[in-house]
Amino acid sequence: MELLFLTLDKEDEKPLYEQLYLNIRQAIIRQDIATGTKLPSKRQLGDFLNISQTTVELAYGQLLAEGYIISKPRVGYFVEAIDELPYVEKETIVSGPLSDEPSSYRFDFSPGKIDEAGFPFRLWRKYAKDIYDESSKQLLQPGHPQGEYALRIEIARYLYESRGIHCLPEQIVIGSGTEQLLPMILRLFNKTAKIAFENPGYSAIPHAHIQSRAIPIAVDEEGLIVDKLEKSDASLVYITPSHQFPTGAVLSATRRTQLLKWAAQEQSRYIIEDDYDSEFRYIGKPIPALQGLDKGDNVIYMSTFSKSVMPSLRVAYFVLPLTLLPKYREIFSYYSATVPRFDQHILANFMRDGHFSKHLNRMRKIYRKKHDKLISVLSKHYPAVNISGDSAGMHVLLSVPTTLTEKELQSSAQQAKLHIQPITRYILTPIAYEQPTFILGFGGIPIEDIEEAIHALMKAFHYTNSTL
Ligand SMILES: Cc1ncc(COP(=O)(O)O)c(C=O)c1O
């Protein structure tokens, strides 16, 4: 009998019929039993394995249902051809690079981290408690695809008061993050439309799938070089004008006008303005949003609560020009909003009662202190390093004059349990940096640890005062 190799374990938790089914299925997939082979009858196999015919019948029934065998009435069961499903031995996944376990860093300089001590837990808890109540039972039902109207009203009000943006709640679309919303925006346009991205820039890595349409445009101390955009065949441009990510450059007034003019020249041209951390500006006045200056309808404004409230909230949004709304509704009205309704209402009520602006004011002070401390430690103890992009946000750029390579510095920091990203992580096409350059995020490091964190980093970089 062909199936002599079958082994069943009566002590096993799995029922016998399932063990038998799995055994035979594996033998078929591995082609240990050739296509066309006749399987033993239920009685033969039951006797042979000392199990009931019903057990065999159940196993054969499952194999039959899944198409591994066929039944020929009054003749028997035969193995089906399944050569379109080649057997692939699965590798056992070991922990290591694939592990989802959070790493425990001594200090984490990632730009996405926020201050934990300043989060208003008591207030947030109150709003969460209030909304999880029977009086809100309608929130158990599906919500509006563009997000809760109550939250859109608050966002529209905030944008008008703080960013000079005029928009209706109807123009706002809420989603679970910039990375989720950007591809949605891109779907509103022709599939072949070329998209210009800042290089280095935020979207370089996550949106690699549109790389064939992506046009990298260099950035200097005045932000995106609009002359280069004008010479390209891009019809869309993604830009972070208030605080270029990651260089920190502010798009100059001349370039702003030039960019808006570029967009106004052709109907198909649009600017996607990502205003991700504009709330945190330490030098000079807030930079007005491009959207507010736009005379045409060419700017799609987007922003996030990841910096201003918390990155784990997963709430970001975009504001569509009225001209794009019909297209948006045509494509997306059957999609569901990606942020839980209860979370949207917690945020909306927090904003409605004025806590968001108070929170921003407090956090601005905290980040300013952290920022000033970071700059003072670096300039006092390590005057030869270069710091740039230091007028806003929650990170600066740090360039280190050294004979070591970026890779060597990074692995040395890693060994010292310090997390820091090189700027090259955000490039679309290679840029030759004279010195290894890193993104030094300070949002998540408690102010009292900043000095120690910088010394630890510089030590890991083999960079002490004596190196100077
Ligand atoms: C340029 C830029 N945009 C947006 C975000 C926030 O993205 P999300 O809304 O997906 O958290 C970040 C976060 O660091 C960013 O650097």
The ligand as an SDF file (V2000), in Angstrom:
LIG
                    3D

 16 16  0  0  0  0  0  0  0  0999 V2000
    7.2610   65.3450    6.5200 C   0  0  0  0  0  0  0  0  0  0  0  0
    6.3780   64.5560    7.4100 C   0  0  0  0  0  0  0  0  0  0  0  0
    5.0730   64.4780    7.1160 N   0  0  0  0  0  0  0  0  0  0  0  0
    4.2380   63.7820    7.9270 C   0  0  0  0  0  0  0  0  0  0  0  0
    4.6890   63.1370    9.0560 C   0  0  0  0  0  0  0  0  0  0  0  0
    3.7020   62.4050    9.9050 C   0  0  0  0  0  0  0  0  0  0  0  0
    3.2160   61.3050    9.2630 O   0  0  0  0  0  0  0  0  0  0  0  0
    1.9450   60.5430    9.8730 P   0  0  0  0  0  0  0  0  0  0  0  0
    0.7970   61.4580    9.7920 O   0  0  0  0  0  0  0  0  0  0  0  0
    1.8150   59.3520    8.9550 O   0  0  0  0  0  0  0  0  0  0  0  0
    2.2960   60.1390   11.2650 O   0  0  0  0  0  0  0  0  0  0  0  0
    6.0320   63.1660    9.3770 C   0  0  0  0  0  0  0  0  0  0  0  0
    6.5090   62.4620   10.5610 C   0  0  0  0  0  0  0  0  0  0  0  0
    7.6210   62.4780   10.9760 O   0  0  0  0  0  0  0  0  0  0  0  0
    6.8990   63.8980    8.5330 C   0  0  0  0  0  0  0  0  0  0  0  0
    8.1990   63.9570    8.8010 O   0  0  0  0  0  0  0  0  0  0  0  0
  1  2  1  0
  2  3  1  0
  2 15  2  0
  3  4  2  0
  4  5  1  0
  5  6  1  0
  5 12  2  0
  6  7  1  0
  7  8  1  0
  8  9  2  0
  8 10  1  0
  8 11  1  0
 12 13  1  0
 12 15  1  0
 13 14  2  0
 15 16  1  0
M  END
$$$$
